[in-house]
């Protein structure tokens, strides 16, 4: 499953990040394999989505979240 498919309130663990020009940027922001994230909410039309990881909240476009593979915790 990808992070894009996560629903509000779900606790997930990052399994992998697809190779893309954005991969290094995402990893710099703390989205590394093994990190636990919580889906907080989505904007009214679904894009972007807000997640909580480590000690901060992060907004991601759904197109970027689609590149992150996660598993349920």
TAKASUL-V955515 format. One record per residue. N is the residue number from 1. RES is the residue in one letter. SS is DSSP state (@ for helix, = for strand, . for the rest). PHI is phi in whole degrees, -180 to 180 (* if undefined). OMEGA is omega in degrees with one decimal (* if undefined). Layout:
n:N res:RES ss:SS phi:PHI omega:OMEGA
n:N res:RES ss:SS phi:PHI omega:OMEGA
This chain:
n:1 res:X ss:. phi:* omega:178.4
n:2 res:X ss:= phi:-106 omega:179.0
n:3 res:X ss:@ phi:-61 omega:178.8
n:4 res:X ss:@ phi:-58 omega:-177.6
n:5 res:X ss:@ phi:-82 omega:-179.7
n:6 res:X ss:. phi:-66 omega:179.1
n:7 res:X ss:. phi:-103 omega:-180.0
n:8 res:X ss:. phi:-52 omega:178.0
n:9 res:X ss:. phi:91 omega:-178.8
n:10 res:X ss:. phi:-73 omega:173.2
n:11 res:X ss:= phi:-101 omega:-174.1
n:12 res:X ss:= phi:-132 omega:175.5
n:13 res:X ss:= phi:-124 omega:-179.4
n:14 res:X ss:= phi:-71 omega:179.4
n:15 res:X ss:= phi:-98 omega:-177.9
n:16 res:X ss:= phi:-163 omega:174.8
n:17 res:X ss:= phi:-124 omega:-179.6
n:18 res:X ss:. phi:-63 omega:176.7
n:19 res:X ss:. phi:-63 omega:178.6
n:20 res:X ss:. phi:-163 omega:177.2
n:21 res:X ss:. phi:-62 omega:-177.3
n:22 res:X ss:. phi:-90 omega:-173.6
n:23 res:X ss:@ phi:-56 omega:-179.0
n:24 res:X ss:@ phi:-63 omega:179.0
n:25 res:X ss:@ phi:-64 omega:179.4
n:26 res:X ss:@ phi:-63 omega:-179.6
n:27 res:X ss:@ phi:-67 omega:176.6
n:28 res:X ss:@ phi:-64 omega:179.5
n:29 res:X ss:. phi:-82 omega:175.8
n:30 res:X ss:. phi:103 omega:179.3
n:31 res:X ss:. phi:-86 omega:-179.8
n:32 res:X ss:. phi:-118 omega:-179.9
n:33 res:X ss:. phi:-54 omega:-178.7
n:34 res:X ss:. phi:98 omega:-179.8
n:35 res:X ss:. phi:-77 omega:177.3
n:36 res:X ss:= phi:-88 omega:178.7
n:37 res:X ss:= phi:-131 omega:175.7
n:38 res:X ss:= phi:-122 omega:176.5
n:39 res:X ss:= phi:-79 omega:-176.9
n:40 res:X ss:= phi:-88 omega:-177.7
n:41 res:X ss:= phi:-171 omega:175.1
n:42 res:X ss:= phi:-124 omega:176.1
n:43 res:X ss:. phi:-65 omega:-176.6
n:44 res:X ss:. phi:-51 omega:179.3
n:45 res:X ss:. phi:-100 omega:173.6
n:46 res:X ss:. phi:93 omega:-176.1
n:47 res:X ss:. phi:-136 omega:3.2
n:48 res:X ss:. phi:-86 omega:176.2
n:49 res:X ss:= phi:-118 omega:179.9
n:50 res:X ss:= phi:-108 omega:177.0
n:51 res:X ss:= phi:-129 omega:175.6
n:52 res:X ss:= phi:-116 omega:174.8
n:53 res:X ss:= phi:-143 omega:-177.3
n:54 res:X ss:. phi:50 omega:-177.7
n:55 res:X ss:. phi:-123 omega:-179.4
n:56 res:X ss:= phi:-148 omega:176.6
n:57 res:X ss:= phi:-100 omega:-177.3
n:58 res:X ss:= phi:-138 omega:175.2
n:59 res:X ss:= phi:-101 omega:-179.6
n:60 res:X ss:= phi:-129 omega:171.2
n:61 res:X ss:. phi:-69 omega:179.3
n:62 res:X ss:@ phi:-63 omega:178.4
n:63 res:X ss:@ phi:-66 omega:176.8
n:64 res:X ss:@ phi:-80 omega:179.6
n:65 res:X ss:@ phi:-64 omega:179.8
n:66 res:X ss:. phi:-67 omega:-178.8
n:67 res:X ss:. phi:-87 omega:-177.2
n:68 res:X ss:= phi:-109 omega:177.8
n:69 res:X ss:= phi:-88 omega:-177.9
n:70 res:X ss:= phi:-131 omega:173.7
n:71 res:X ss:= phi:-135 omega:-178.8
n:72 res:X ss:= phi:-69 omega:178.2
n:73 res:X ss:. phi:-106 omega:*
